Amino acid sequence: MEHTAIVWFRNDLRLHDNEAITEAVQKAQHIVPVYVFDERVFNGTTSFGFKKTDKFRAKFIIESVAKLRENLKKLGCDLVIRVGKPEVEVYKLAAEAKSSWVFCNRERTTEEVKVQDSLEKSLWKIGQEMRYVRGKMLFYTADLPFPVSQVPDTFTSFRKEIENTVKVRVPYAAPEKLLPLNDSINRGELPSIHDFGHEYVSLSHIENSKFQGGEDQALKQLDYYLFEQKLLGKYKETRNEMLGWDFSSKLSAWLAVGCISPKTVYYKIKEYEAKVEKNDSTYWLVFELMWRDFFRLMGKKYGDKIFLHSGMNGNHKPYKSNDKLFKMWATGETGIPLIDANMRQLISTGFMSNRGRQNVASFLVNDLKLNWVQGAEYFESLLIDYDPCSNYCNWNYIAGVGNDPREDRYFNIISQSKRYDAEGVYIKYWLPELKNLPTTFLHQPDLMSLNDQAAYNVFLGKTYPQAVFSSKHWSK
Ligand SMILES: Cc1cc2nc3c(=O)[nH]c(=O)nc-3n(C[C@H](O)[C@H](O)[C@H](O)COP(=O)(O)OP(=O)(O)OC[C@H]3O[C@@H](n4cnc5c(N)ncnc54)[C@H](O)[C@@H]3O)c2cc1C
């Protein structure tokens, strides 16, 4: 008897190293691939009222789904596209296609788990089965020397226990051919960002044009960073920079929606080490991928706690509610150039460097003393590479509610500004109104006298905001 399997694509928008499609092809003759734009994710809002998925990520995901459809067509098949609730839409499709199984990547965070549980329940009622597969992490949980409930709480212990003992499994090849979809199945239209209430995304900055969704673009970026430009060889020295495209791999957005798998990145790094060079930098990119796994495992171990103000360690730290201060932070109007430059980059491109993220997060929590969850939700809305575990666990750490042995993750913004943007190239790019300032004032324009302001044509409170803190704040 011939079988049909649904492959429900979620955050695994690729054909290479995709366990769901690999297993489905082994079990069934007919494959029905589907992607559902979850209306709650694309039209909904967070608890603080931000759009759950703002325009940068919406555009990126739409492009990724379009590319997936194109690549499935090349194999002789197609992608069914729906907008609605996945647990309803995938169920309807499974009933219509009379499939035997629905294969999908298992998600681990609350909202996603609710959806898959609900679908699994309805499928049972029509005699169909959910088959969960893995593919988000570098390591398989089954290969780890400890159960998830016993994952060490500190990154260093986690890393030391696995890095020389657990092997990264070899990626799966993409299928070579698939049977066509039955004519009776409505393929569905690809939505546009306007359908989700967004405006056009301008292409003014390098990030806007380079972050293009899809598996092909992901593999191209990996090749660009490793073999074409050989940037990997100096990653450790450049990774703390903030301006431009080449200082870090920029793979996060593709990794977040699964246009590329971490195993594929790992094996390409190994190839680079064999063919080009092996050094601290090549090791460091794998190190960062281990952080990604670690946070995913923390998310699994601590569940909903990572989203709560008291975080993983249950530490209730008092905070202020101040909409005015939050707005200044969110719009890049604090009068602290390093913060404003980073926030304006986020608003304009959906991206911010790791150094930038650490600084703006620390500033919100430790200087403004606001609720970190509000900051994390704002990131969730805007980040092109938003990933629930990476985002919320990083915020947990900076807010001091993670399981970090280094309790105090305070960043002195002025020192950071002078250290990581000594000449102010990054600040001047994002805050062109400060372009005439010498470095003596660029990191702290509030040190200018009225005469200085006139000399450099920067008027505090008029052409650039007055600083939220006086200079005394930084010498505490
Ligand atoms: C407050 C805060 C929020 C963050 N939110 C997210 C998020 O929503 N999604 C996200 O992918 N990353 C997040 N990060 C981690 C990190 O900033 C980004 O992964 C990185 O800046 C993306 O650029 P890249 O791909 O060039 O990274 P690279 O430096 O080239 O690193 C390679 C990959 O390693 C992973 N990685 C690197 N650093 C981290 C880290 N600290 N935690 C987890 N994974 C890491 C990413 O997948 C990244 O693509 C956050 C960091 C902070 C401090």
Ligand as a Chemical Component Dictionary entry (heavy atoms), coordinates in Angstrom:
data_LIG
# 
_chem_comp.id                   LIG 
_chem_comp.type                 NON-POLYMER 
_chem_comp.pdbx_formal_charge   0 
_chem_comp.three_letter_code    LIG 
# 
loop_
_chem_comp_atom.comp_id 
_chem_comp_atom.atom_id 
_chem_comp_atom.alt_atom_id 
_chem_comp_atom.type_symbol 
_chem_comp_atom.charge 
_chem_comp_atom.model_Cartn_x 
_chem_comp_atom.model_Cartn_y 
_chem_comp_atom.model_Cartn_z 
_chem_comp_atom.pdbx_ordinal 
LIG C1  C1  C 0 20.273 40.561 24.776 1  
LIG C2  C2  C 0 20.643 39.609 23.663 2  
LIG C3  C3  C 0 19.659 39.068 22.846 3  
LIG C4  C4  C 0 19.994 38.176 21.823 4  
LIG N1  N1  N 0 18.993 37.654 21.028 5  
LIG C5  C5  C 0 19.303 36.741 20.063 6  
LIG C6  C6  C 0 18.291 36.171 19.251 7  
LIG O1  O1  O 0 17.095 36.432 19.413 8  
LIG N2  N2  N 0 18.675 35.311 18.268 9  
LIG C7  C7  C 0 19.991 34.964 18.071 10 
LIG O2  O2  O 0 20.282 34.178 17.168 11 
LIG N3  N3  N 0 20.951 35.462 18.852 12 
LIG C8  C8  C 0 20.668 36.356 19.832 13 
LIG N4  N4  N 0 21.678 36.881 20.597 14 
LIG C9  C9  C 0 23.048 36.366 20.446 15 
LIG C10 C10 C 0 23.966 37.124 19.477 16 
LIG O3  O3  O 0 23.949 38.489 19.748 17 
LIG C11 C11 C 0 23.610 36.892 18.003 18 
LIG O4  O4  O 0 23.468 35.511 17.751 19 
LIG C12 C12 C 0 24.702 37.413 17.081 20 
LIG O5  O5  O 0 24.925 38.779 17.320 21 
LIG C13 C13 C 0 24.289 37.204 15.634 22 
LIG O6  O6  O 0 25.288 37.629 14.757 23 
LIG P1  P1  P 0 26.169 36.571 13.957 24 
LIG O7  O7  O 0 25.319 35.556 13.314 25 
LIG O8  O8  O 0 27.073 37.342 13.082 26 
LIG O9  O9  O 0 26.961 35.874 15.140 27 
LIG P2  P2  P 0 28.380 35.164 15.200 28 
LIG O10 O10 O 0 29.191 35.910 16.167 29 
LIG O11 O11 O 0 28.946 34.949 13.851 30 
LIG O12 O12 O 0 28.050 33.758 15.883 31 
LIG C14 C14 C 0 27.681 32.601 15.122 32 
LIG C15 C15 C 0 26.366 32.053 15.618 33 
LIG O13 O13 O 0 26.498 31.604 16.965 34 
LIG C16 C16 C 0 25.273 31.842 17.670 35 
LIG N5  N5  N 0 25.544 32.763 18.788 36 
LIG C17 C17 C 0 26.512 33.696 18.873 37 
LIG N6  N6  N 0 26.456 34.334 20.072 38 
LIG C18 C18 C 0 25.417 33.790 20.741 39 
LIG C19 C19 C 0 24.839 34.018 22.020 40 
LIG N7  N7  N 0 25.309 34.931 22.868 41 
LIG N8  N8  N 0 23.748 33.309 22.363 42 
LIG C20 C20 C 0 23.227 32.372 21.541 43 
LIG N9  N9  N 0 23.747 32.101 20.321 44 
LIG C21 C21 C 0 24.820 32.798 19.931 45 
LIG C22 C22 C 0 24.310 32.482 16.674 46 
LIG O14 O14 O 0 23.493 31.491 16.127 47 
LIG C23 C23 C 0 25.250 33.075 15.633 48 
LIG O15 O15 O 0 24.658 33.196 14.362 49 
LIG C24 C24 C 0 21.360 37.802 21.631 50 
LIG C25 C25 C 0 22.341 38.364 22.451 51 
LIG C26 C26 C 0 21.995 39.253 23.455 52 
LIG C27 C27 C 0 23.082 39.818 24.317 53 
# 
loop_
_chem_comp_bond.comp_id 
_chem_comp_bond.atom_id_1 
_chem_comp_bond.atom_id_2 
_chem_comp_bond.value_order 
_chem_comp_bond.pdbx_ordinal 
LIG C1  C2  SING 1  
LIG C2  C3  SING 2  
LIG C2  C26 DOUB 3  
LIG C3  C4  DOUB 4  
LIG C4  N1  SING 5  
LIG C4  C24 SING 6  
LIG N1  C5  DOUB 7  
LIG C5  C6  SING 8  
LIG C5  C8  SING 9  
LIG C6  O1  DOUB 10 
LIG C6  N2  SING 11 
LIG N2  C7  SING 12 
LIG C7  O2  DOUB 13 
LIG C7  N3  SING 14 
LIG N3  C8  DOUB 15 
LIG C8  N4  SING 16 
LIG N4  C9  SING 17 
LIG N4  C24 SING 18 
LIG C9  C10 SING 19 
LIG C10 O3  SING 20 
LIG C10 C11 SING 21 
LIG C11 O4  SING 22 
LIG C11 C12 SING 23 
LIG C12 O5  SING 24 
LIG C12 C13 SING 25 
LIG C13 O6  SING 26 
LIG O6  P1  SING 27 
LIG P1  O7  DOUB 28 
LIG P1  O8  SING 29 
LIG P1  O9  SING 30 
LIG O9  P2  SING 31 
LIG P2  O10 DOUB 32 
LIG P2  O11 SING 33 
LIG P2  O12 SING 34 
LIG O12 C14 SING 35 
LIG C14 C15 SING 36 
LIG C15 O13 SING 37 
LIG C15 C23 SING 38 
LIG O13 C16 SING 39 
LIG C16 N5  SING 40 
LIG C16 C22 SING 41 
LIG N5  C17 SING 42 
LIG N5  C21 SING 43 
LIG C17 N6  DOUB 44 
LIG N6  C18 SING 45 
LIG C18 C19 SING 46 
LIG C18 C21 DOUB 47 
LIG C19 N7  SING 48 
LIG C19 N8  DOUB 49 
LIG N8  C20 SING 50 
LIG C20 N9  DOUB 51 
LIG N9  C21 SING 52 
LIG C22 O14 SING 53 
LIG C22 C23 SING 54 
LIG C23 O15 SING 55 
LIG C24 C25 DOUB 56 
LIG C25 C26 SING 57 
LIG C26 C27 SING 58 
# 
